[in-house]
Amino acid sequence: LHGHNYVVELHLEARQLNQVRFVADYGELEWFKRFIDTTFDHKNLNEVMAGLVGESTTPESLALYFFTVAKARWPEVIACRVSETENTWAEFRV
């Protein structure tokens, strides 16, 4: 086994801002960071993903999985990008 470091980005979009002039408050998005930290950080992704949906651990599969989780919570989510380096990433987008 070997390890990877990933960066996960959510992209949100709205036709208009909410009452406090945000698409989404960063405080609301903190849930997503905690979810990733507690579920995935320093864990064997093969075991974690098999336990969740039986998916592979490619960046493409991770982007789709994270997109699905985030979209269920925030309808404004339009994309999720999982980066292995500054120059390599996979993105799932509606």
SEFIZA-3560 file (N, C-alpha, C; in Angstrom, 3 decimals):
REM SEFIZA-3560
<numar><xx>0.834</xx><yy>-1.191</yy><zz>0.000</zz><atom>N</atom></numar>
<numar><xx>0.000</xx><yy>0.000</yy><zz>0.000</zz><atom>CA</atom></numar>
<numar><xx>0.872</xx><yy>1.245</yy><zz>0.000</zz><atom>C</atom></numar>
<numar><xx>0.339</xx><yy>2.286</yy><zz>-0.603</zz><atom>N</atom></numar>
<numar><xx>1.002</xx><yy>3.574</yy><zz>-0.562</zz><atom>CA</atom></numar>
<numar><xx>-0.064</xx><yy>4.648</yy><zz>-0.376</zz><atom>C</atom></numar>
<numar><xx>0.362</xx><yy>5.809</yy><zz>0.030</zz><atom>N</atom></numar>
<numar><xx>-0.594</xx><yy>6.870</yy><zz>0.332</zz><atom>CA</atom></numar>
<numar><xx>-0.652</xx><yy>7.946</yy><zz>-0.725</zz><atom>C</atom></numar>
<numar><xx>-1.752</xx><yy>8.641</yy><zz>-0.721</zz><atom>N</atom></numar>
<numar><xx>-1.951</xx><yy>9.805</yy><zz>-1.584</zz><atom>CA</atom></numar>
<numar><xx>-2.493</xx><yy>10.936</yy><zz>-0.734</zz><atom>C</atom></numar>
<numar><xx>-2.207</xx><yy>12.131</yy><zz>-1.156</zz><atom>N</atom></numar>
<numar><xx>-2.831</xx><yy>13.317</yy><zz>-0.580</zz><atom>CA</atom></numar>
<numar><xx>-3.727</xx><yy>13.909</yy><zz>-1.653</zz><atom>C</atom></numar>
<numar><xx>-4.963</xx><yy>14.148</yy><zz>-1.302</zz><atom>N</atom></numar>
<numar><xx>-5.910</xx><yy>14.721</yy><zz>-2.251</zz><atom>CA</atom></numar>
<numar><xx>-6.416</xx><yy>16.055</yy><zz>-1.741</zz><atom>C</atom></numar>
<numar><xx>-6.809</xx><yy>16.891</yy><zz>-2.665</zz><atom>N</atom></numar>
<numar><xx>-7.535</xx><yy>18.114</yy><zz>-2.353</zz><atom>CA</atom></numar>
<numar><xx>-8.904</xx><yy>17.954</yy><zz>-2.986</zz><atom>C</atom></numar>
<numar><xx>-9.937</xx><yy>18.194</yy><zz>-2.189</zz><atom>N</atom></numar>
<numar><xx>-11.309</xx><yy>18.082</yy><zz>-2.686</zz><atom>CA</atom></numar>
<numar><xx>-11.919</xx><yy>19.480</yy><zz>-2.715</zz><atom>C</atom></numar>
<numar><xx>-12.446</xx><yy>19.861</yy><zz>-3.873</zz><atom>N</atom></numar>
<numar><xx>-13.082</xx><yy>21.167</yy><zz>-4.045</zz><atom>CA</atom></numar>
<numar><xx>-14.535</xx><yy>20.970</yy><zz>-4.428</zz><atom>C</atom></numar>
<numar><xx>-15.412</xx><yy>21.740</yy><zz>-3.786</zz><atom>N</atom></numar>
<numar><xx>-16.804</xx><yy>21.796</yy><zz>-4.211</zz><atom>CA</atom></numar>
<numar><xx>-17.018</xx><yy>23.107</yy><zz>-4.939</zz><atom>C</atom></numar>
<numar><xx>-17.791</xx><yy>23.052</yy><zz>-6.008</zz><atom>N</atom></numar>
<numar><xx>-18.155</xx><yy>24.257</yy><zz>-6.752</zz><atom>CA</atom></numar>
<numar><xx>-19.659</xx><yy>24.429</yy><zz>-6.602</zz><atom>C</atom></numar>
<numar><xx>-20.048</xx><yy>25.607</yy><zz>-6.145</zz><atom>N</atom></numar>
<numar><xx>-21.456</xx><yy>25.916</yy><zz>-5.950</zz><atom>CA</atom></numar>
<numar><xx>-21.842</xx><yy>27.079</yy><zz>-6.838</zz><atom>C</atom></numar>
<numar><xx>-23.107</xx><yy>27.110</yy><zz>-7.214</zz><atom>N</atom></numar>
<numar><xx>-23.595</xx><yy>28.164</yy><zz>-8.107</zz><atom>CA</atom></numar>
<numar><xx>-25.040</xx><yy>28.491</yy><zz>-7.738</zz><atom>C</atom></numar>
<numar><xx>-25.388</xx><yy>29.756</yy><zz>-7.844</zz><atom>N</atom></numar>
<numar><xx>-26.763</xx><yy>30.174</yy><zz>-7.580</zz><atom>CA</atom></numar>
<numar><xx>-27.128</xx><yy>31.326</yy><zz>-8.503</zz><atom>C</atom></numar>
<numar><xx>-28.380</xx><yy>31.401</yy><zz>-8.854</zz><atom>N</atom></numar>
<numar><xx>-28.861</xx><yy>32.516</yy><zz>-9.686</zz><atom>CA</atom></numar>
<numar><xx>-28.943</xx><yy>33.805</yy><zz>-8.879</zz><atom>C</atom></numar>
<numar><xx>-29.121</xx><yy>33.665</yy><zz>-7.575</zz><atom>N</atom></numar>
<numar><xx>-29.117</xx><yy>34.839</yy><zz>-6.711</zz><atom>CA</atom></numar>
<numar><xx>-28.546</xx><yy>34.456</yy><zz>-5.354</zz><atom>C</atom></numar>
<numar><xx>-28.083</xx><yy>35.458</yy><zz>-4.629</zz><atom>N</atom></numar>
<numar><xx>-27.494</xx><yy>35.221</yy><zz>-3.318</zz><atom>CA</atom></numar>
<numar><xx>-28.589</xx><yy>35.061</yy><zz>-2.271</zz><atom>C</atom></numar>
<numar><xx>-28.247</xx><yy>34.402</yy><zz>-1.166</zz><atom>N</atom></numar>
<numar><xx>-29.227</xx><yy>34.232</yy><zz>-0.096</zz><atom>CA</atom></numar>
<numar><xx>-29.386</xx><yy>35.541</yy><zz>0.681</zz><atom>C</atom></numar>
<numar><xx>-30.108</xx><yy>35.462</yy><zz>1.799</zz><atom>N</atom></numar>
<numar><xx>-30.424</xx><yy>36.680</yy><zz>2.564</zz><atom>CA</atom></numar>
<numar><xx>-29.202</xx><yy>37.404</yy><zz>3.098</zz><atom>C</atom></numar>
<numar><xx>-28.119</xx><yy>36.676</yy><zz>3.351</zz><atom>N</atom></numar>
<numar><xx>-26.908</xx><yy>37.321</yy><zz>3.870</zz><atom>CA</atom></numar>
<numar><xx>-25.842</xx><yy>37.482</yy><zz>2.787</zz><atom>C</atom></numar>
<numar><xx>-26.282</xx><yy>37.368</yy><zz>1.520</zz><atom>N</atom></numar>
<numar><xx>-25.456</xx><yy>37.644</yy><zz>0.343</zz><atom>CA</atom></numar>
<numar><xx>-24.373</xx><yy>36.593</yy><zz>0.089</zz><atom>C</atom></numar>
<numar><xx>-24.703</xx><yy>35.332</yy><zz>0.366</zz><atom>N</atom></numar>
<numar><xx>-23.833</xx><yy>34.195</yy><zz>0.069</zz><atom>CA</atom></numar>
<numar><xx>-24.548</xx><yy>33.245</yy><zz>-0.872</zz><atom>C</atom></numar>
<numar><xx>-23.785</xx><yy>32.448</yy><zz>-1.603</zz><atom>N</atom></numar>
<numar><xx>-24.357</xx><yy>31.265</yy><zz>-2.262</zz><atom>CA</atom></numar>
<numar><xx>-24.585</xx><yy>30.231</yy><zz>-1.169</zz><atom>C</atom></numar>
<numar><xx>-23.581</xx><yy>30.015</yy><zz>-0.329</zz><atom>N</atom></numar>
<numar><xx>-23.685</xx><yy>29.177</yy><zz>0.872</zz><atom>CA</atom></numar>
<numar><xx>-22.677</xx><yy>29.697</yy><zz>1.876</zz><atom>C</atom></numar>
<numar><xx>-23.054</xx><yy>29.714</yy><zz>3.109</zz><atom>N</atom></numar>
<numar><xx>-22.168</xx><yy>30.158</yy><zz>4.175</zz><atom>CA</atom></numar>
<numar><xx>-21.074</xx><yy>29.109</yy><zz>4.379</zz><atom>C</atom></numar>
<numar><xx>-19.817</xx><yy>29.540</yy><zz>4.492</zz><atom>N</atom></numar>
<numar><xx>-18.722</xx><yy>28.597</yy><zz>4.707</zz><atom>CA</atom></numar>
<numar><xx>-18.946</xx><yy>27.759</yy><zz>5.966</zz><atom>C</atom></numar>
<numar><xx>-19.604</xx><yy>28.349</yy><zz>6.963</zz><atom>N</atom></numar>
<numar><xx>-19.906</xx><yy>27.601</yy><zz>8.184</zz><atom>CA</atom></numar>
<numar><xx>-20.749</xx><yy>26.375</yy><zz>7.902</zz><atom>C</atom></numar>
<numar><xx>-21.682</xx><yy>26.480</yy><zz>6.965</zz><atom>N</atom></numar>
<numar><xx>-22.500</xx><yy>25.330</yy><zz>6.578</zz><atom>CA</atom></numar>
<numar><xx>-21.644</xx><yy>24.257</yy><zz>5.909</zz><atom>C</atom></numar>
<numar><xx>-20.663</xx><yy>24.687</yy><zz>5.123</zz><atom>N</atom></numar>
<numar><xx>-19.817</xx><yy>23.751</yy><zz>4.390</zz><atom>CA</atom></numar>
<numar><xx>-18.808</xx><yy>23.035</yy><zz>5.279</zz><atom>C</atom></numar>
<numar><xx>-18.635</xx><yy>23.520</yy><zz>6.498</zz><atom>N</atom></numar>
<numar><xx>-17.716</xx><yy>22.877</yy><zz>7.442</zz><atom>CA</atom></numar>
<numar><xx>-18.092</xx><yy>21.409</yy><zz>7.657</zz><atom>C</atom></numar>
<numar><xx>-19.385</xx><yy>21.100</yy><zz>7.575</zz><atom>N</atom></numar>
<numar><xx>-19.835</xx><yy>19.712</yy><zz>7.721</zz><atom>CA</atom></numar>
<numar><xx>-19.120</xx><yy>18.806</yy><zz>6.724</zz><atom>C</atom></numar>
<numar><xx>-18.952</xx><yy>19.260</yy><zz>5.496</zz><atom>N</atom></numar>
<numar><xx>-18.322</xx><yy>18.455</yy><zz>4.447</zz><atom>CA</atom></numar>
<numar><xx>-16.858</xx><yy>18.173</yy><zz>4.784</zz><atom>C</atom></numar>
<numar><xx>-16.148</xx><yy>19.174</yy><zz>5.269</zz><atom>N</atom></numar>
<numar><xx>-14.750</xx><yy>18.985</yy><zz>5.667</zz><atom>CA</atom></numar>
<numar><xx>-14.659</xx><yy>17.970</yy><zz>6.796</zz><atom>C</atom></numar>
<numar><xx>-15.512</xx><yy>18.098</yy><zz>7.809</zz><atom>N</atom></numar>
<numar><xx>-15.490</xx><yy>17.139</yy><zz>8.917</zz><atom>CA</atom></numar>
<numar><xx>-15.814</xx><yy>15.723</yy><zz>8.432</zz><atom>C</atom></numar>
<numar><xx>-16.765</xx><yy>15.607</yy><zz>7.500</zz><atom>N</atom></numar>
<numar><xx>-17.123</xx><yy>14.311</yy><zz>6.930</zz><atom>CA</atom></numar>
<numar><xx>-15.903</xx><yy>13.674</yy><zz>6.265</zz><atom>C</atom></numar>
<numar><xx>-15.205</xx><yy>14.436</yy><zz>5.446</zz><atom>N</atom></numar>
<numar><xx>-14.006</xx><yy>13.905</yy><zz>4.785</zz><atom>CA</atom></numar>
<numar><xx>-12.935</xx><yy>13.558</yy><zz>5.817</zz><atom>C</atom></numar>
<numar><xx>-12.689</xx><yy>14.455</yy><zz>6.758</zz><atom>N</atom></numar>
<numar><xx>-11.648</xx><yy>14.216</yy><zz>7.764</zz><atom>CA</atom></numar>
<numar><xx>-11.937</xx><yy>12.964</yy><zz>8.590</zz><atom>C</atom></numar>
<numar><xx>-13.156</xx><yy>12.773</yy><zz>9.011</zz><atom>N</atom></numar>
<numar><xx>-13.461</xx><yy>11.638</yy><zz>9.887</zz><atom>CA</atom></numar>
<numar><xx>-13.636</xx><yy>10.337</yy><zz>9.121</zz><atom>C</atom></numar>
<numar><xx>-14.085</xx><yy>10.402</yy><zz>7.874</zz><atom>N</atom></numar>
<numar><xx>-14.380</xx><yy>9.191</yy><zz>7.112</zz><atom>CA</atom></numar>
<numar><xx>-13.193</xx><yy>8.722</yy><zz>6.271</zz><atom>C</atom></numar>
<numar><xx>-12.381</xx><yy>9.651</yy><zz>5.769</zz><atom>N</atom></numar>
<numar><xx>-11.364</xx><yy>9.304</yy><zz>4.776</zz><atom>CA</atom></numar>
<numar><xx>-9.923</xx><yy>9.566</yy><zz>5.205</zz><atom>C</atom></numar>
<numar><xx>-9.683</xx><yy>10.570</yy><zz>6.029</zz><atom>N</atom></numar>
<numar><xx>-8.314</xx><yy>10.968</yy><zz>6.343</zz><atom>CA</atom></numar>
<numar><xx>-7.577</xx><yy>9.865</yy><zz>7.095</zz><atom>C</atom></numar>
<numar><xx>-6.383</xx><yy>9.522</yy><zz>6.616</zz><atom>N</atom></numar>
<numar><xx>-5.529</xx><yy>8.489</yy><zz>7.203</zz><atom>CA</atom></numar>
<numar><xx>-6.231</xx><yy>7.133</yy><zz>7.293</zz><atom>C</atom></numar>
<numar><xx>-7.047</xx><yy>6.840</yy><zz>6.292</zz><atom>N</atom></numar>
<numar><xx>-7.743</xx><yy>5.556</yy><zz>6.225</zz><atom>CA</atom></numar>
<numar><xx>-7.388</xx><yy>4.865</yy><zz>4.912</zz><atom>C</atom></numar>
<numar><xx>-7.614</xx><yy>3.558</yy><zz>4.862</zz><atom>N</atom></numar>
<numar><xx>-7.439</xx><yy>2.793</yy><zz>3.637</zz><atom>CA</atom></numar>
<numar><xx>-8.667</xx><yy>3.045</yy><zz>2.755</zz><atom>C</atom></numar>
<numar><xx>-8.484</xx><yy>3.785</yy><zz>1.666</zz><atom>N</atom></numar>
<numar><xx>-9.622</xx><yy>4.151</yy><zz>0.818</zz><atom>CA</atom></numar>
<numar><xx>-10.312</xx><yy>2.932</yy><zz>0.210</zz><atom>C</atom></numar>
<numar><xx>-9.544</xx><yy>1.872</yy><zz>-0.043</zz><atom>N</atom></numar>
<numar><xx>-10.172</xx><yy>0.657</yy><zz>-0.571</zz><atom>CA</atom></numar>
<numar><xx>-11.205</xx><yy>0.124</yy><zz>0.409</zz><atom>C</atom></numar>
<numar><xx>-10.884</xx><yy>0.133</yy><zz>1.680</zz><atom>N</atom></numar>
<numar><xx>-11.825</xx><yy>-0.342</yy><zz>2.700</zz><atom>CA</atom></numar>
<numar><xx>-12.980</xx><yy>0.633</yy><zz>2.900</zz><atom>C</atom></numar>
<numar><xx>-12.678</xx><yy>1.914</yy><zz>2.945</zz><atom>N</atom></numar>
<numar><xx>-13.722</xx><yy>2.915</yy><zz>3.171</zz><atom>CA</atom></numar>
<numar><xx>-14.736</xx><yy>2.907</yy><zz>2.029</zz><atom>C</atom></numar>
<numar><xx>-14.265</xx><yy>2.965</yy><zz>0.798</zz><atom>N</atom></numar>
<numar><xx>-15.183</xx><yy>3.016</yy><zz>-0.345</zz><atom>CA</atom></numar>
<numar><xx>-15.968</xx><yy>1.722</yy><zz>-0.500</zz><atom>C</atom></numar>
<numar><xx>-15.342</xx><yy>0.586</yy><zz>-0.247</zz><atom>N</atom></numar>
<numar><xx>-16.062</xx><yy>-0.690</yy><zz>-0.337</zz><atom>CA</atom></numar>
<numar><xx>-17.187</xx><yy>-0.720</yy><zz>0.682</zz><atom>C</atom></numar>
<numar><xx>-16.950</xx><yy>-0.145</yy><zz>1.851</zz><atom>N</atom></numar>
<numar><xx>-17.976</xx><yy>-0.104</yy><zz>2.884</zz><atom>CA</atom></numar>
<numar><xx>-19.103</xx><yy>0.864</yy><zz>2.583</zz><atom>C</atom></numar>
<numar><xx>-18.842</xx><yy>1.835</yy><zz>1.737</zz><atom>N</atom></numar>
<numar><xx>-19.866</xx><yy>2.839</yy><zz>1.430</zz><atom>CA</atom></numar>
<numar><xx>-20.690</xx><yy>2.457</yy><zz>0.213</zz><atom>C</atom></numar>
<numar><xx>-20.024</xx><yy>2.253</yy><zz>-0.901</zz><atom>N</atom></numar>
<numar><xx>-20.769</xx><yy>1.995</yy><zz>-2.138</zz><atom>CA</atom></numar>
<numar><xx>-20.094</xx><yy>0.981</yy><zz>-3.045</zz><atom>C</atom></numar>
<numar><xx>-19.018</xx><yy>0.374</yy><zz>-2.592</zz><atom>N</atom></numar>
<numar><xx>-18.338</xx><yy>-0.608</yy><zz>-3.418</zz><atom>CA</atom></numar>
<numar><xx>-17.625</xx><yy>-0.024</yy><zz>-4.623</zz><atom>C</atom></numar>
<numar><xx>-17.375</xx><yy>1.261</yy><zz>-4.606</zz><atom>N</atom></numar>
<numar><xx>-16.725</xx><yy>1.941</yy><zz>-5.726</zz><atom>CA</atom></numar>
<numar><xx>-15.218</xx><yy>1.722</yy><zz>-5.692</zz><atom>C</atom></numar>
<numar><xx>-14.584</xx><yy>1.974</yy><zz>-6.800</zz><atom>N</atom></numar>
<numar><xx>-13.125</xx><yy>1.982</yy><zz>-6.830</zz><atom>CA</atom></numar>
<numar><xx>-12.635</xx><yy>3.276</yy><zz>-6.187</zz><atom>C</atom></numar>
<numar><xx>-11.336</xx><yy>3.378</yy><zz>-6.022</zz><atom>N</atom></numar>
<numar><xx>-10.780</xx><yy>4.564</yy><zz>-5.368</zz><atom>CA</atom></numar>
<numar><xx>-10.071</xx><yy>5.483</yy><zz>-6.348</zz><atom>C</atom></numar>
<numar><xx>-10.461</xx><yy>5.449</yy><zz>-7.598</zz><atom>N</atom></numar>
<numar><xx>-9.883</xx><yy>6.384</yy><zz>-8.552</zz><atom>CA</atom></numar>
<numar><xx>-10.347</xx><yy>7.796</yy><zz>-8.202</zz><atom>C</atom></numar>
<numar><xx>-9.583</xx><yy>8.798</yy><zz>-8.570</zz><atom>N</atom></numar>
<numar><xx>-10.051</xx><yy>10.170</yy><zz>-8.345</zz><atom>CA</atom></numar>
<numar><xx>-11.415</xx><yy>10.425</yy><zz>-8.994</zz><atom>C</atom></numar>
<numar><xx>-11.684</xx><yy>9.788</yy><zz>-10.121</zz><atom>N</atom></numar>
<numar><xx>-12.983</xx><yy>9.952</yy><zz>-10.780</zz><atom>CA</atom></numar>
<numar><xx>-14.115</xx><yy>9.425</yy><zz>-9.897</zz><atom>C</atom></numar>
<numar><xx>-13.897</xx><yy>8.239</yy><zz>-9.313</zz><atom>N</atom></numar>
<numar><xx>-14.913</xx><yy>7.668</yy><zz>-8.427</zz><atom>CA</atom></numar>
<numar><xx>-15.089</xx><yy>8.501</yy><zz>-7.171</zz><atom>C</atom></numar>
<numar><xx>-13.980</xx><yy>8.990</yy><zz>-6.631</zz><atom>N</atom></numar>
<numar><xx>-14.066</xx><yy>9.845</yy><zz>-5.451</zz><atom>CA</atom></numar>
<numar><xx>-14.811</xx><yy>11.135</yy><zz>-5.765</zz><atom>C</atom></numar>
<numar><xx>-14.527</xx><yy>11.748</yy><zz>-6.915</zz><atom>N</atom></numar>
<numar><xx>-15.217</xx><yy>12.985</yy><zz>-7.294</zz><atom>CA</atom></numar>
<numar><xx>-16.721</xx><yy>12.747</yy><zz>-7.418</zz><atom>C</atom></numar>
<numar><xx>-17.113</xx><yy>11.652</yy><zz>-8.045</zz><atom>N</atom></numar>
<numar><xx>-18.538</xx><yy>11.328</yy><zz>-8.170</zz><atom>CA</atom></numar>
<numar><xx>-19.157</xx><yy>11.085</yy><zz>-6.806</zz><atom>C</atom></numar>
<numar><xx>-18.492</xx><yy>10.330</yy><zz>-5.963</zz><atom>N</atom></numar>
<numar><xx>-19.031</xx><yy>10.051</yy><zz>-4.626</zz><atom>CA</atom></numar>
<numar><xx>-19.193</xx><yy>11.336</yy><zz>-3.816</zz><atom>C</atom></numar>
<numar><xx>-18.134</xx><yy>12.156</yy><zz>-3.752</zz><atom>N</atom></numar>
<numar><xx>-18.211</xx><yy>13.396</yy><zz>-2.981</zz><atom>CA</atom></numar>
<numar><xx>-19.269</xx><yy>14.342</yy><zz>-3.561</zz><atom>C</atom></numar>
<numar><xx>-19.369</xx><yy>14.391</yy><zz>-4.884</zz><atom>N</atom></numar>
<numar><xx>-20.403</xx><yy>15.210</yy><zz>-5.523</zz><atom>CA</atom></numar>
<numar><xx>-21.785</xx><yy>14.755</yy><zz>-5.055</zz><atom>C</atom></numar>
<numar><xx>-22.023</xx><yy>13.460</yy><zz>-5.068</zz><atom>N</atom></numar>
<numar><xx>-23.333</xx><yy>12.919</yy><zz>-4.695</zz><atom>CA</atom></numar>
<numar><xx>-23.677</xx><yy>13.256</yy><zz>-3.247</zz><atom>C</atom></numar>
<numar><xx>-22.705</xx><yy>13.100</yy><zz>-2.354</zz><atom>N</atom></numar>
<numar><xx>-22.921</xx><yy>13.418</yy><zz>-0.942</zz><atom>CA</atom></numar>
<numar><xx>-23.229</xx><yy>14.901</yy><zz>-0.777</zz><atom>C</atom></numar>
<numar><xx>-22.423</xx><yy>15.757</yy><zz>-1.404</zz><atom>N</atom></numar>
<numar><xx>-22.593</xx><yy>17.208</yy><zz>-1.254</zz><atom>CA</atom></numar>
<numar><xx>-23.882</xx><yy>17.695</yy><zz>-1.907</zz><atom>C</atom></numar>
<numar><xx>-24.209</xx><yy>17.183</yy><zz>-3.086</zz><atom>N</atom></numar>
<numar><xx>-25.409</xx><yy>17.618</yy><zz>-3.811</zz><atom>CA</atom></numar>
<numar><xx>-26.671</xx><yy>17.294</yy><zz>-3.019</zz><atom>C</atom></numar>
<numar><xx>-26.659</xx><yy>16.172</yy><zz>-2.304</zz><atom>N</atom></numar>
<numar><xx>-27.811</xx><yy>15.801</yy><zz>-1.480</zz><atom>CA</atom></numar>
<numar><xx>-28.022</xx><yy>16.799</yy><zz>-0.342</zz><atom>C</atom></numar>
<numar><xx>-26.960</xx><yy>17.426</yy><zz>0.087</zz><atom>N</atom></numar>
<numar><xx>-27.044</xx><yy>18.370</yy><zz>1.201</zz><atom>CA</atom></numar>
<numar><xx>-27.230</xx><yy>19.809</yy><zz>0.728</zz><atom>C</atom></numar>
<numar><xx>-26.587</xx><yy>20.165</yy><zz>-0.396</zz><atom>N</atom></numar>
<numar><xx>-26.646</xx><yy>21.526</yy><zz>-0.928</zz><atom>CA</atom></numar>
<numar><xx>-27.002</xx><yy>21.482</yy><zz>-2.408</zz><atom>C</atom></numar>
<numar><xx>-28.188</xx><yy>21.850</yy><zz>-2.795</zz><atom>N</atom></numar>
<numar><xx>-28.573</xx><yy>21.799</yy><zz>-4.207</zz><atom>CA</atom></numar>
<numar><xx>-27.745</xx><yy>22.724</yy><zz>-5.094</zz><atom>C</atom></numar>
<numar><xx>-27.061</xx><yy>23.682</yy><zz>-4.510</zz><atom>N</atom></numar>
<numar><xx>-26.244</xx><yy>24.620</yy><zz>-5.280</zz><atom>CA</atom></numar>
<numar><xx>-24.962</xx><yy>23.991</yy><zz>-5.824</zz><atom>C</atom></numar>
<numar><xx>-24.617</xx><yy>22.794</yy><zz>-5.358</zz><atom>N</atom></numar>
<numar><xx>-23.391</xx><yy>22.135</yy><zz>-5.812</zz><atom>CA</atom></numar>
<numar><xx>-23.533</xx><yy>21.779</yy><zz>-7.286</zz><atom>C</atom></numar>
<numar><xx>-22.549</xx><yy>22.209</yy><zz>-8.086</zz><atom>N</atom></numar>
<numar><xx>-22.569</xx><yy>21.899</yy><zz>-9.522</zz><atom>CA</atom></numar>
<numar><xx>-21.375</xx><yy>21.053</yy><zz>-9.951</zz><atom>C</atom></numar>
<numar><xx>-20.353</xx><yy>20.956</yy><zz>-9.071</zz><atom>N</atom></numar>
<numar><xx>-19.176</xx><yy>20.172</yy><zz>-9.435</zz><atom>CA</atom></numar>
<numar><xx>-18.375</xx><yy>19.823</yy><zz>-8.188</zz><atom>C</atom></numar>
<numar><xx>-17.601</xx><yy>18.750</yy><zz>-8.331</zz><atom>N</atom></numar>
<numar><xx>-16.634</xx><yy>18.361</yy><zz>-7.307</zz><atom>CA</atom></numar>
<numar><xx>-15.362</xx><yy>17.954</yy><zz>-8.020</zz><atom>C</atom></numar>
<numar><xx>-14.258</xx><yy>18.481</yy><zz>-7.560</zz><atom>N</atom></numar>
<numar><xx>-12.954</xx><yy>18.175</yy><zz>-8.143</zz><atom>CA</atom></numar>
<numar><xx>-12.077</xx><yy>17.522</yy><zz>-7.079</zz><atom>C</atom></numar>
<numar><xx>-11.423</xx><yy>16.448</yy><zz>-7.458</zz><atom>N</atom></numar>
<numar><xx>-10.471</xx><yy>15.767</yy><zz>-6.592</zz><atom>CA</atom></numar>
<numar><xx>-9.109</xx><yy>15.862</yy><zz>-7.267</zz><atom>C</atom></numar>
<numar><xx>-8.170</xx><yy>16.548</yy><zz>-6.616</zz><atom>N</atom></numar>
<numar><xx>-6.835</xx><yy>16.773</yy><zz>-7.181</zz><atom>CA</atom></numar>
<numar><xx>-5.804</xx><yy>15.930</yy><zz>-6.461</zz><atom>C</atom></numar>
<numar><xx>-4.936</xx><yy>15.306</yy><zz>-7.251</zz><atom>N</atom></numar>
<numar><xx>-3.785</xx><yy>14.603</yy><zz>-6.685</zz><atom>CA</atom></numar>
<numar><xx>-2.575</xx><yy>15.533</yy><zz>-6.655</zz><atom>C</atom></numar>
<numar><xx>-2.445</xx><yy>16.382</yy><zz>-7.671</zz><atom>N</atom></numar>
<numar><xx>-1.397</xx><yy>17.396</yy><zz>-7.735</zz><atom>CA</atom></numar>
<numar><xx>-2.039</xx><yy>18.648</yy><zz>-8.316</zz><atom>C</atom></numar>
<numar><xx>-1.253</xx><yy>19.716</yy><zz>-8.437</zz><atom>N</atom></numar>
<numar><xx>-1.773</xx><yy>20.939</yy><zz>-9.052</zz><atom>CA</atom></numar>
<numar><xx>-2.180</xx><yy>20.720</yy><zz>-10.501</zz><atom>C</atom></numar>
<numar><xx>-1.557</xx><yy>19.743</yy><zz>-11.151</zz><atom>N</atom></numar>
<numar><xx>-1.789</xx><yy>19.525</yy><zz>-12.570</zz><atom>CA</atom></numar>
<numar><xx>-2.625</xx><yy>18.296</yy><zz>-12.895</zz><atom>C</atom></numar>
<numar><xx>-3.011</xx><yy>17.529</yy><zz>-11.897</zz><atom>N</atom></numar>
<numar><xx>-3.806</xx><yy>16.330</yy><zz>-12.157</zz><atom>CA</atom></numar>
<numar><xx>-5.038</xx><yy>16.313</yy><zz>-11.262</zz><atom>C</atom></numar>
<numar><xx>-6.187</xx><yy>16.147</yy><zz>-11.885</zz><atom>N</atom></numar>
<numar><xx>-7.437</xx><yy>16.097</yy><zz>-11.131</zz><atom>CA</atom></numar>
<numar><xx>-8.501</xx><yy>15.389</yy><zz>-11.952</zz><atom>C</atom></numar>
<numar><xx>-9.548</xx><yy>15.026</yy><zz>-11.226</zz><atom>N</atom></numar>
<numar><xx>-10.760</xx><yy>14.506</yy><zz>-11.866</zz><atom>CA</atom></numar>
<numar><xx>-11.905</xx><yy>15.353</yy><zz>-11.350</zz><atom>C</atom></numar>
<numar><xx>-12.841</xx><yy>15.625</yy><zz>-12.214</zz><atom>N</atom></numar>
<numar><xx>-13.962</xx><yy>16.477</yy><zz>-11.831</zz><atom>CA</atom></numar>
<numar><xx>-15.258</xx><yy>15.837</yy><zz>-12.292</zz><atom>C</atom></numar>
<numar><xx>-16.250</xx><yy>15.834</yy><zz>-11.406</zz><atom>N</atom></numar>
<numar><xx>-17.592</xx><yy>15.432</yy><zz>-11.786</zz><atom>CA</atom></numar>
<numar><xx>-18.442</xx><yy>16.675</yy><zz>-11.727</zz><atom>C</atom></numar>
<numar><xx>-19.201</xx><yy>16.909</yy><zz>-12.802</zz><atom>N</atom></numar>
<numar><xx>-19.977</xx><yy>18.137</yy><zz>-12.955</zz><atom>CA</atom></numar>
<numar><xx>-21.320</xx><yy>17.803</yy><zz>-13.580</zz><atom>C</atom></numar>
<numar><xx>-22.365</xx><yy>18.544</yy><zz>-13.149</zz><atom>N</atom></numar>
<numar><xx>-23.673</xx><yy>18.368</yy><zz>-13.795</zz><atom>CA</atom></numar>
<numar><xx>-23.751</xx><yy>19.222</yy><zz>-15.027</zz><atom>C</atom></numar>
//
